[in-house]
Amino acid sequence: RGFDALISGLQRHLDDETVCEQVAGTVGLLAARHRENQVLAREASAIDAVIRAMRRHSGSAVVQSKAMSALRKLIVGNPDNTKVAVAVGGIEEVLRVLRQQHRSETEHPRKFQRRAREAGVVEAIVAQLSCGAAGRGKAQEHFAAVMAPSQAILFSALGDVTVGHPENQKLAAEAGAVDAAMAGLRGAL
């Protein structure tokens, strides 16, 4: 299978910046607006591999850009992929990259928030918060207990990308952030 070979190659050559750049770009191209390829990529552990490439080559703007684009294309319209990306630290990694880029630039202080919006981070955070807040059966209670520390990270990340940024605040509200936050608070009580 194509994604298995691609990701296997990335894992074998994770230290090679060019390989990481090319594989992340290829994953993004194949996953863009293609639900079946998004699923195949997830099954081949592409989400985790792309995030590991971001971590390994944190100083490479090209790897960061290609990897963030690939992640966005892997999660757009795919809640299962979003869950995987959150579970393996994808939101934290994207925010780290955006903050790093912001610190190295002398441009407007909210530029990383705009980039987070463009990368689909706002919707991904809200979607994951909404999943954790859904229902309260036995399975959901177990899920909520496991997700409690992650929810704190998600709420912190949501604050980072929305505070002082009206456009991101509106996007978060439209994505259901208020309902997710209220449900999360109710569940914690």
N, C-alpha and C positions, 0 to 999 in steps of 0.2 A: 504494500500500500504506500502511496506517495508520501503522506504526512509522516508515517512511521519512519521511512528512510530519511526524510528531511530532518526530523527532530533527532534521530539517532546520529546523524552527521553533526548536527549542532552540539549535541552532548559530547561527542568525541573531540570536537575542536572548539570547545567553549573559550579557550584562551586566544583563539584567532579572531581578532576584531573584524576582519573582512568576511569571514564565514558567518559570524553573528549578524553582521549588517545585511548580508545577502539572504540569509535564511529568514530573518525578521521581515525583510521586504517581500520575500516570496510568500510567506504565511499571510501577510496582510493582503497581498494581491488575490490570493486564492480564497480568503475568507470574506472579502468585501461583498456584501449583499448576496451571500450564497449560504443559506441555512445548512445545507448538507455538508458543505466544507467546514463550516463552523463546528459542527458536531464531530466530524472526522478529526479536525485539529485538536479539539478537546480530548478526544479518546486517545490521541497520540501524545498527550501531555505537552502540547505546543504552548499553552498559556504559561505553565510553569517554566518551560524552557526559555521563552521570550523574556520573562521576568528575571530569570537567572542571568541571561545575557546582559540585561540592563544593569544588573548589580556588578557583574564582572567587568564591564566596560563603562563604568560610571563617568569616566573622563572623555568619552567619545560622543560628541554631539550627533554624529551620524547614526551610531548605534541607538542612542537614546531616541532620536526622532523616528527611525524606522520601527523600533520596538513599540513606542507609544502609539504609532499609527496602526501597527499590527494588533495591539491590544484593543484599541477602539473598534477595529473591524471585527474582531473576534467576539466582542460583547454586545455590540449594537443589535438590539432586537432578540437577544438570546439570554434569558434569565439564568439558565443553567451555566453558561460560560461566565456570566457575571459573578455567580456564586463561587465558582472555582477561582476566578481572578482575585476576589476579595479574600478567600481562604488562604491563598498562597502569598498574600501580601502585596497584591497588585496596586491597590489604592495608595498604600503608603509609599510604594516605590515611585509611582507616577508623581505624587505630591513632592517627594524628595527631589526628583528631577526638576520639576517646575520651580521649586524653591531655589534650587541650585542655580538654575538659569536666571531666575529673577535677581539673585544676589550678585551675579556676575555682570548684570546689565545696569545701566544708569537710567533706564526708561521708567515709565510710570509705575508706581508701586503696586498696582493691581494687575500687572501683566500676567503674573502666574495664575491669577484667578480666571482671566480670559482664556488662557491656555488650558486650564483644567476644564472649563466649560467646553471648549473645542474638542478636547480629548474624550468627552463623555463621562468625566469623573462625577459631576453633579448627579446625573441620572443613575449612575452605577451605585453611588453611595445610598441614594434614596431607595433604589430597588432592593438593595441588601437590607436596609433598615426595615423596609416593608415586609420582607420575608421573615425576619426575626420577630416581627410584631403580629404576624398572622396567627389566628386560631390559638386555642389553648388546650388541645387534647394531650394525651400522654406523650406522644412523639413530639409535639410542639413544645411541651414543658421541658423535655430533655434538650431539644434544640436551643431553646431560650437560655437554659443554664450554661450550655457549651458556648453560646454566642455572646454572653454578657460582657466578657472583656473585649471582644471584637466590636460590640455595639458602642462601647466607650470610645474606641479608636475611630469608629465611623462617625459618631457625633462630633468628635474633635475635628476630624477631617472635613465634615460638612461645615463646621464653623470657619475653618481655614479658607474654604473656597467661597463662602457666602458673605461673611462679615464685611460690611462697607462696600458691597458690590450688588447694587439693586438688580441688575440683570440676572445674576446667578441666584439671588434670593427669589426672584419671580420664577425662574426655571425650577428651583427646588420646590417651591410651593405648588407649582403646576404638576410636578412629578409625584406629589403626595407626601412631602416631608413633614408637614404639620401633623397629618393623621398618623404617620409612622412614629413620630416623636411622642405623640400623646399615647398611642398604643404601647410603645416601649416603656413609658413612664408608668402606665397602668399595670403592665406586666411586672414591673419591678417592685410594686407595692404589695 
